[in-house]
Amino acid sequence: MTSYVTSSAKAEMSELRRLKGLLPPELQSWVTVEGTTEVNPPLIRCEEIGKDQVEVQIDLVKWDTLAMDQRNLLFWHEVARIQNDTIPKDGWEMAALAIGLGGAVGELWVQDGLLLLLALALCGVSGWRLYQKNNGEKRLKELVEADEKAISLATRFGYSLPNAYKSLGSALKTLIDITPSKRQRSAYEARLSALKKSANKAKSKSRSMNDDY
């Protein structure tokens, strides 16, 4: 039993080192890759852990069930989100909204017009920021853009363009099959649909270039 645990830990460390090697050189000094210890965590996600420091967190148990090429493309998707600066930031908005609402109620009681306006302004700014963060169309656009960049990163690391598309498409299909959340499945399905359109466009462009020659 001890031998199995040791072997499993070594395999996990080896995979984390391998993924670290898949980071573009310009990210390696400030992006870390770690296995998550949370209960029922997402498969993979990014999180800011300090000023100019980002951590990619992976559920290594679920991760181990995926094929190598699927892992690579899903990892590069997260890398692309870091490069595009679309990973979630510290959630100050909820705290600001609570302070603003509390301040507004308090100022209504003491009837201080200026402070009431300031409290309402704080509510407005934080509420708008929360709306932007949770806007489905905006989030989907960011995810699709990260998929496109993941394809580009894959070619940078030696994948052919068709194989990059195939690997990411296969990974998204697998996630659709294993994800119980209907909302999350819909997001994966939308990404897969956008990926197919992009692949067809790239194929048509390649044919056109070949015809020119």
N, C-alpha and C positions, 0 to 999 in steps of 0.2 A: 504494500500500500504506500509506504514511504517513498519507494522507488518510483511509483506511478506519479505521485504528487510532484516529486522533484523533476521528473521527466516533463510533466505538463508545464511546470513553472519555467523550465528551460526553453520549451517550445514557444511559450508566450513571450518571453524576453527576446527570443530570436526573431519573432514576428514584429515586435515593436521596433527592434533595431533595423529590420528590413524596411519597414515603412518610413522610418526616419531617413533612410537612404533614398527614398523616393521624393523627398522634399527638394524643390529647386534650391540650389546653393544659396540664393539670396534670402531664403527663409530659415535656413538651418540654425542660425544663431538665436532666433527668438520664437521659434515654434517647437513645442515638445509634443511627443506622442506617448500616451499612457493608457493602460487598461483601467476601465472604470470599476469602482467597487459599490456602486449604487445598486439598489434593488429594482429589478425590471427597468433598466435604463434603455435609451434608444440605441440602435446598432452603432452609430457613429455620430459625433457632434463636435463642434468647436466652442470654446469658451475663453473669454478673456480672464486671465488669472493675475493680472497686474499691468502696470504701465508698460506698453510695448512688449507684452508677453502673451502668447496664445497657446492653449493646450488643445490638442485633438484627443478626444476621449472615445475609447472603443470598448464595446462589450465583446470581449475576446471569445466567450462561449458561443455566441451567435455568429461571430465573425469567422470562426473555424469551420462553419458549415458551408461557407461560400467558396467558390473556385478562386484560384489565385488572380486571374484576370479580372474577375468581378470585384474582388477586394481592391485591386489597384485603381480601377476606375472610380469606385465609390470614394476611395481615399483622395484621389485627385479632384473629385468634386468638392470635397471640403477644403482642399488646398486652394482651389479656385475661389471659393467664398472668402477665404482669408485675403487673397490677392485683390478681390473686388470690394473688400471692406464691407461685406454684407452679413457678417456674423453678429449675433445678438450682443448688444452692449449692456452694461450694468443697468438694471431696471430702476432708474431714479424716477420714472414717470409716475408710477403708482404712489410712491411716497409723496411726490409733489402734489398730486391730485388730492390726496388725503389732507395734506397741510392746507391746500387752497380751500377745500370745502369746509374744513374746520375753521379756518380764518374767516371765511365768508359768513358762516353762521354766527361766529363771535362778534363780528363787526355789525351784523344786523341788530344784535342785542344792544351794543353800545352806540350804534348809529354814527359810526365814523365813516363818512363817504369815501374819503381817499383810500383808506386801508381796505374798504370793501371792494373798491375798484381793483386794487392791487391783488387781492385774494382771488377775485374773479378772473383776472388776467392770468394768474398762475394756473388756475383750473383750466382755462382755455388752451394754454400752451401745452400743458401736460396731457390734456385730453386729445389734442390734435396729434401729438407724438405717439400716443397709444394707438390711435386710429391708424396712423401710417404703419406702425410696426405690425399690426394685425390685419392689414389690408390684404385680402387673399390674392387679388390680381397682382399687386406689387410683389408679394412674396414669391408667387409662381414665376414672375418675370425674372426675379433674381436667381431662382433655382435653375431655370432654363439657361440663363446666361452662364451660370457656373458649370452646367453640363457641357456647354459649347467649349468653355475654357478647359474643362477636364479632357476633352477630346484632343485639344491642342497640346496640353501637357503630355498626354500619352504619346503623341507623335514625337514630342521632344525627347521622350525616353525610349524611343525605338519602335513603337507600335506603327504598323501601317494604318492609314486612315480607315479602311474598311474594318480592320480588326478592332480598332478603338471603338468605333460605333457599335460593332457586334458585342463587345465585352460589356459596354455600359448598358446596352439594351437588354442583354441577358441578366445583368445585375438588377435592373429595374423590374423585369418580369418576375424574378425570384422574390424581390421585396413585396411585390403585389400579392404573390401567392402566400407569403408567410405573415403578412400584416393583418391583425384582427380589426384594427380601427378603420371604419369605412371612410372617414375623412382623410386619413393618411394614405389609404389605398388610392383614393381619388387624386391626390397630389402626385403619387407615383405614376398613375395612369396618364395624367396630363403631361408629365415630364416625358414619358415614353412616347406619347403621340407627337410632341414637339421634336423629340429626337429622331423619330422616323421621317418627319418632314425635312429636317436638316440633313439627314443621311441621303434622302432622295435628291435634294438640291445639290449636295456635294457630288453625288454620282452623275447627275446631269451635267454639272460643270466639268467633271473629269472627262466625260464622253465628248463634250464640246471641244475641249482642249486637244483631245486625241484626234478629232476630226480635222482640226485646224492644221495638224502636222501630217 
